Amino acid sequence: MEDAGSVLGCSASKVRHLEAGRSKIKRHELVTLLDLYEADQDVRNQLDETRQQAEQRGWWESYRVPSWFEPFVDFESFATEAVNFELDLIPGLLQTEAYAYEIHRAGRYTTNPVDISRRVQARAERQKRLTELNPLRLRAVVNEAALRREVGGPAVMAEQLDQVMRWCELSNVIVQVLPYSAGAHASPSGAFALLSFDNNEAVGFLDTPLGGHTVDDPNDVEALKYVGDELRSTALPAPTSLELIRSIREAHTAQT
């Protein structure tokens, strides 16, 4: 894998994701690998046909998901566990439609207004992973500021926090709050997500004001795992977090 990655100009981790079918391979990449492996013509024809089938649109493309986010959504559909840290927002997998709409509306620099409804629907579609027969395990750490920020106003926030508490009733969803009292923490520069798979592989995703990008370098992935562990150890335990969420929800309700 290291040799193949060197020839392709990518990491061995990317080669592993290609072999596992978690990433789509481009035609020139396939040709390069088939040349390296000295594959015969029958194998070349079969794999190129498979590649073309894999290029068929994923469910998310009809929702006009931005191109920089497509790899993450693709990975998420195969992942067994997601670790998510949010500095200023409720995690996407836990958002209500009203909250998601306000987030996309505010982020109109990266979201065309005509695409907002489809982006909101895409988040709802992604949430189905949490309730499948073999559901995605979600371990989220949310900064207290995200719970208090009035996205869409008090009524929208009260509904959103009710939704978070309902998600927490699932055995595969754990939400911890990073309180103001925690002070400085391990990820002051922003949010991230880490997806793990059943073969112990993992990929990360970093948010930026203009979009985001997938992280598959093993050293960077390990660093994100460490940061995730640090944040969970600093955050409030899940039961205490739920109590804080409930009290903040009541504060939002009092303003309606």
C-alpha positions in Angstrom: 0.0 0.0 0.0 2.9 2.3 0.8 4.4 1.6 -2.7 1.1 2.1 -4.4 0.5 5.3 -2.6 3.9 6.5 -3.6 3.2 5.9 -7.3 -0.2 7.6 -7.0 1.2 10.5 -5.0 -1.1 9.8 -2.0 -1.0 8.3 1.4 -1.2 4.5 2.1 -4.4 5.3 4.0 -6.1 6.5 0.7 -5.1 3.3 -1.0 -6.7 1.3 1.9 -9.9 3.3 1.5 -9.9 2.7 -2.3 -9.4 -1.1 -1.8 -12.2 -1.2 0.8 -14.6 0.6 -1.6 -15.0 3.6 0.7 -13.5 6.0 -1.9 -14.1 6.3 -5.6 -11.1 5.9 -7.8 -10.5 8.1 -10.8 -9.7 6.6 -14.2 -6.1 7.7 -14.3 -5.5 6.4 -10.8 -6.9 3.0 -11.8 -4.8 2.9 -14.9 -1.7 3.7 -12.9 -2.4 1.0 -10.4 -3.2 -1.6 -13.1 0.1 -0.8 -14.9 1.9 -1.1 -11.6 0.3 -4.5 -10.9 0.8 -5.7 -14.5 -2.9 -6.6 -14.8 -4.1 -8.5 -17.9 -6.7 -7.0 -20.2 -9.6 -9.0 -18.7 -8.9 -7.6 -15.3 -8.5 -4.1 -16.7 -11.9 -4.3 -18.5 -13.7 -5.7 -15.4 -12.3 -3.1 -13.0 -12.9 -0.2 -15.4 -16.5 -1.3 -15.7 -16.7 -1.4 -11.9 -15.2 2.0 -11.7 -17.8 3.4 -14.1 -20.6 1.9 -12.0 -19.2 3.5 -8.9 -19.3 6.8 -10.6 -23.1 6.7 -10.6 -24.5 9.5 -8.5 -24.8 9.0 -4.7 -28.0 9.9 -2.9 -26.4 13.1 -1.7 -25.8 14.5 -5.2 -29.5 15.2 -5.7 -29.4 17.4 -2.7 -26.7 19.6 -4.1 -24.2 18.8 -1.3 -21.1 20.9 -1.9 -18.3 19.1 -3.7 -15.9 19.6 -0.7 -18.4 17.8 1.6 -19.2 14.9 -0.7 -16.2 12.7 0.4 -17.2 13.1 4.0 -20.8 12.1 3.4 -19.6 9.2 1.4 -17.3 8.1 4.2 -20.1 8.6 6.8 -22.4 6.2 5.0 -19.8 3.4 5.7 -18.6 4.5 9.1 -19.3 2.6 12.3 -18.5 5.5 14.7 -18.4 9.3 14.5 -16.6 11.5 17.0 -17.7 15.2 16.6 -16.6 18.4 18.3 -18.6 21.5 17.7 -17.4 24.9 18.9 -20.4 27.1 18.0 -23.1 24.8 16.5 -25.2 21.9 17.3 -23.8 18.8 15.5 -25.3 18.4 12.0 -26.5 14.9 12.7 -28.6 16.2 15.6 -30.0 19.4 14.0 -33.7 20.1 13.5 -34.9 21.3 10.1 -35.6 24.8 11.4 -32.1 25.1 13.0 -30.4 23.7 9.9 -32.3 26.2 7.7 -31.1 29.1 9.8 -27.5 27.8 9.8 -27.5 27.5 6.0 -29.2 30.9 5.6 -26.6 32.6 7.7 -23.8 30.8 5.7 -25.0 32.2 2.4 -21.5 32.9 1.3 -20.9 29.2 0.9 -24.6 28.2 0.3 -26.5 29.4 -2.6 -30.0 30.5 -1.3 -31.7 28.3 -3.8 -29.9 25.3 -2.4 -30.8 25.8 1.2 -33.9 23.6 1.3 -32.0 20.7 -0.4 -29.1 21.1 2.1 -31.6 20.9 5.0 -33.1 17.7 3.5 -29.6 16.2 3.1 -29.0 16.6 6.8 -32.3 14.9 7.6 -31.2 12.1 5.2 -27.9 11.7 7.0 -29.6 11.4 10.3 -31.1 8.1 9.2 -27.7 6.5 10.0 -28.5 7.0 13.7 -31.6 4.8 13.6 -30.6 2.0 11.2 -30.5 -1.6 12.2 -26.7 -1.3 12.6 -26.6 2.4 13.5 -23.8 4.8 13.5 -22.4 5.4 17.0 -22.1 9.1 17.7 -20.0 10.6 20.4 -20.4 14.4 20.3 -18.8 17.1 22.4 -20.6 20.4 22.1 -19.3 23.7 23.4 -21.7 25.4 25.9 -21.8 28.4 23.6 -23.5 26.4 20.9 -26.4 25.6 23.3 -26.8 29.3 24.3 -26.5 30.9 20.9 -30.0 31.9 19.7 -29.9 30.5 16.1 -33.3 31.4 14.7 -34.5 32.8 18.0 -35.6 31.3 21.4 -38.4 29.1 20.0 -36.1 27.5 17.4 -33.4 26.8 20.1 -35.9 25.3 22.5 -37.1 22.9 19.8 -33.5 22.2 18.9 -32.5 21.3 22.4 -35.6 19.2 22.9 -34.4 17.3 19.8 -30.9 16.9 21.2 -32.3 15.4 24.4 -34.5 13.0 22.4 -31.4 11.8 20.4 -29.6 11.2 23.7 -32.2 8.6 24.5 -30.7 6.4 21.9 -28.0 4.0 23.2 -25.7 4.8 20.2 -25.7 8.6 20.8 -23.6 10.2 23.6 -23.6 14.0 23.9 -21.2 15.8 26.3 -21.1 19.5 26.9 -17.9 21.4 27.2 -18.8 24.0 29.8 -17.5 27.6 30.0 -16.0 26.6 33.3 -13.6 24.2 31.5 -11.6 27.2 30.3 -9.0 26.6 27.7 -9.4 23.4 25.8 -7.8 21.1 23.2 -9.5 22.5 20.1 -9.8 26.3 20.4 -9.4 26.8 16.6 -12.5 25.0 15.5 -14.7 22.0 15.0 -13.8 18.6 13.6 -15.2 15.2 13.0 -13.6 11.8 13.0 -15.1 8.7 11.3 -14.0 5.2 12.2 -14.6 2.0 10.3 -14.8 -1.7 11.1 -11.2 -2.4 10.1 -9.8 0.2 12.6 -9.2 2.7 9.8 -10.3 6.3 10.3 -10.6 9.6 8.5 -11.1 13.1 9.8 -12.8 16.2 8.6 -12.0 19.9 9.4 -14.3 22.8 9.0 -13.2 26.2 7.7 -15.2 29.4 6.9 -15.1 28.6 3.2 -15.9 24.9 3.5 -13.9 22.0 4.8 -11.6 19.1 3.9 -11.0 15.5 4.6 -8.0 14.4 6.6 -6.5 10.9 5.9 -2.9 11.2 6.8 -2.3 8.7 9.6 -0.4 11.1 11.8 -3.1 13.8 11.5 -5.8 11.2 12.2 -4.0 10.1 15.3 -3.7 13.7 16.4 -7.5 14.2 16.0 -8.1 11.0 18.0 -6.0 12.4 20.8 -7.7 15.8 20.7 -11.1 14.0 20.8 -10.1 12.0 23.8 -8.9 15.2 25.6 -12.1 17.0 24.9 -14.3 14.1 26.2 -12.2 13.9 29.3 -12.6 17.7 29.8 -16.3 17.8 29.1 -19.1 17.1 31.5 -20.3 13.5 31.9 -23.3 12.6 29.7 -25.9 12.7 32.6 -24.6 16.1 33.8 -24.5 17.4 30.3 -28.2 16.4 29.8 -29.1 18.4 33.0 -27.3 21.5 31.6 -28.9 21.1 28.2 -32.3 20.9 29.9 -31.7 24.0 32.0 -30.5 26.0 29.0 -33.6 24.8 27.1 -35.8 26.2 29.8 -34.0 29.5 29.6 -34.7 29.7 25.9 -38.4 28.7 26.5 -38.7 31.5 29.1 -37.9 34.0 26.3 -40.6 32.8 24.0 
